[in-house]
């Protein structure tokens, strides 16, 4: 049986949109506690995005000549 998926989430696009949203929240001058939480989430998203890129990178065959 074939199941139709209405929308597949693109993780990289979601991350970019979330980072834009978090940056907009920072631009709105949040309190110090909120600022720290926002910056921590942004840092975690960036680190996760870097790991995702390297984790799935294909390995090239090793040249022996």
Secondary structure, 3 states (H helix, E strand, C coil): CCCCCCCCCCHHHHHHHHHHHHHHHHHCCCCHHHHHHHHHHHHHHHHHHHHHHHHCCCCCCCCCC
